[in-house]
Amino acid sequence: MDQGTLQGIGTILAMLAFGGVIWWALSPHKKKDFEEAAQLPFEEGELDGDSQSDEKRQDL
């Protein structure tokens, strides 16, 4: 095998990997997970760091 053949095989493997990621990201069974993750910044709730500071405030 010469260098051109190896580069061609590498290109095809990269294209297949890219296609796999696109297929995974756009597949219908992942839609619900991505919608839930998109709403995380808008949910009200305590962060791990905030809950510790709230406990300290109650002790004062």
N, C-alpha and C positions, 0 to 999 in steps of 0.2 A: 504494500500500500504506500502510495506516495502522500505527500503533505496535503494536496488538494482533496483527496478522498477522505482523509481524516477530518479535514475542516468541514467537508460536506456532511459527514456523519454527525459531527458536533453540532452543526446548524440544525439538522433534522431533529436531533435529541432536544435541543433548546426549544425548538418550535413545538414539539410534543409536550414538553414540560409547561410551556406557556399556555398551550391549549388546555392542558389539564387543570391549571389554576383558574383559567377563565370558566371552564365547565363547572368546577367546584363552586366558584363564587356566585355563578348565576343559576345554579340548580335550584329547582323549586323547594326541595326539602330543607335548604338552608335559609330560606326567606324569613321564616319566623325568628330564627336565632339572630339574624342581622337586624330585623326590625326592633327586637328587644334591646339589642346592644345600642342601636341608634337613640333609644329613649333614655338610656342611663344618665346622661348629663341633666335631664329635666326632672328626674325623680327626686322627690323630697325624702330625705333620710339623713342619717348620721354617717359620717365617714369614720373610719377606724380611729383616726387621730382626734376627731372632734368628740368622740364618745369619752375618751380619756380626759379631755379638758372639761367636759361637762361634769364628770364625776368629781373632779377637783373643785369645781365651782360649788357643787352641792356641799362639800365638806367645809367650805369657808362659811 
